[in-house]
Amino acid sequence: MPPRQRIAFLALALLWLALRLPHLGSRFSFDWDSSQYARAMAEFNIVKHQPQPPGYLLWVLGARVLHSFTSGPMQSQILLAFLMTLLALAIFYRLALHVLQNQVTALACTALLAYSPGVALNSSIPSPSVTDLLASLVAGYLAFLDPRRQPWRIPVCLAALGLLAGFHQSNLALLAPLVVAAVIAHWRDAPRPICIGAILGSLSFLAWYVPLANTVGGFSVLSHLTSVQFHEAAEKSSVFYGAPLRSHLSMTLNNFIYCGMNLAAWLVAFGLPLAWRKAAPKFSRYALWLAPTLIVLLGIHSGRVSYWLIAFPPLLLLCAASGKLRMPTAIAAVLISLGISYFPYGLLQSTKLAPISYVFYRSTPRIALDVEASQRKLDHVLHQLVHSGASQPFVCARDVPEAPNIRTVTYDFTYVNWVLPDTAPAGHSVWLFDQNGPSPQFRPRNWRKIASDDLWSLWESSP
């Protein structure tokens, strides 16, 4: 590799690490789920949604282990996500080098994956979703390895997949077709490692699943709770589960945005579709890698860009195998990803573009930084209100997944008594809304704005 390219890749690595450092100082919840994981670190109770079903036991335990090295539950979770991402990127480099047979292209692909807005976001927030990326890469590595030269890696991969499911259970189901196909393909050349791997994978799965099931009273109870959670989500987004067509179309549009804002830079890097060279070899493996995830995302449920983390590695490898890399276009692609990731979307949240821009916004690392800054400002304003003798309870009427919402404020701001709008006091009260303030259903009251920013606003209500 020429020295100039080596310096370029080193600079990209250092810049990526530098961009992650500010996130490690986060003190407040990023979203609804992160507050539930934090609660679970103190008291693990799936029935109370600490965390929500199916449980994420190993994520909570991993965060507890790291808690002694950090100053709060959010920091320990972000550190765990960061370490998971580093491991995932290392595996992706080895996989890309094996598949593409070119060190420069493998390094470029690794940089493109690391800088993609979806991966950059999930490496920097308190969420186990980044485990999907790691599990996807372990499964991909298993599918593409040579069983005659690397038979001992088969049981390592199978054991790791059983363990990784304990961090985020959905990844095992979505990757099962690829894993089963890889095992069948490798059986002729490595039957013994596969048998050992099947045993180790089963043991590593049972090692966390049995204790998890026991926390709620058995396998049937855990299965029921998980089924209820799944159907509640699917019924809001999929026409196949009773959701309105408009909701399904909205989910589909969001998915095109989630995929497109990450894929665009990769197409530029490899000159696609203009520099199309050939179809990727072993396409059936990529199809098995992608198909289950695409079926779920387009047909059943997709809440945010993290659902795409399983699909990103095969999509990027397909781009690399089908196009031609040039360093100038690779650098341009990284700059495109950075532009998408750090565009000031918050400035658009009070405009007519807000509904669409927020889909982009919540899929980038920029929102993690902005939410933390916003939460700190809210904390300061709330302390001022409490010290001034403002009457409680305060009412949380902001209902979006990202903080603040009723689940995060009751965790982050425990010095305030919070209620939902349906139990709001009749007299004077303080209300928390989004940046647009009271919606028409609350307009009969008299309102006075107290404070606001791009994500929330506080208002005083009087009869």
Secondary structure as GFF3:
##gff-version 3
##sequence-region A 1 463
A	DSSP	alpha_helix	3	20	.	.	.	ID=ss1
A	DSSP	three_ten_helix	21	25	.	.	.	ID=ss2
A	DSSP	alpha_helix	32	42	.	.	.	ID=ss3
A	DSSP	three_ten_helix	46	48	.	.	.	ID=ss4
A	DSSP	alpha_helix	57	67	.	.	.	ID=ss5
A	DSSP	alpha_helix	73	100	.	.	.	ID=ss6
A	DSSP	alpha_helix	103	115	.	.	.	ID=ss7
A	DSSP	alpha_helix	117	122	.	.	.	ID=ss8
A	DSSP	alpha_helix	130	144	.	.	.	ID=ss9
A	DSSP	alpha_helix	153	164	.	.	.	ID=ss10
A	DSSP	alpha_helix	170	186	.	.	.	ID=ss11
A	DSSP	alpha_helix	191	214	.	.	.	ID=ss12
A	DSSP	alpha_helix	219	237	.	.	.	ID=ss13
A	DSSP	three_ten_helix	239	241	.	.	.	ID=ss14
A	DSSP	alpha_helix	245	269	.	.	.	ID=ss15
A	DSSP	alpha_helix	283	299	.	.	.	ID=ss16
A	DSSP	three_ten_helix	305	308	.	.	.	ID=ss17
A	DSSP	alpha_helix	312	322	.	.	.	ID=ss18
A	DSSP	alpha_helix	327	342	.	.	.	ID=ss19
A	DSSP	three_ten_helix	345	348	.	.	.	ID=ss20
A	DSSP	alpha_helix	354	361	.	.	.	ID=ss21
A	DSSP	alpha_helix	365	387	.	.	.	ID=ss22
A	DSSP	beta_strand	394	396	.	.	.	ID=ss23
A	DSSP	alpha_helix	406	412	.	.	.	ID=ss24
A	DSSP	beta_strand	418	419	.	.	.	ID=ss25
A	DSSP	three_ten_helix	421	423	.	.	.	ID=ss26
A	DSSP	beta_strand	429	433	.	.	.	ID=ss27
A	DSSP	three_ten_helix	440	442	.	.	.	ID=ss28
A	DSSP	beta_strand	446	452	.	.	.	ID=ss29
A	DSSP	beta_strand	457	462	.	.	.	ID=ss30
###
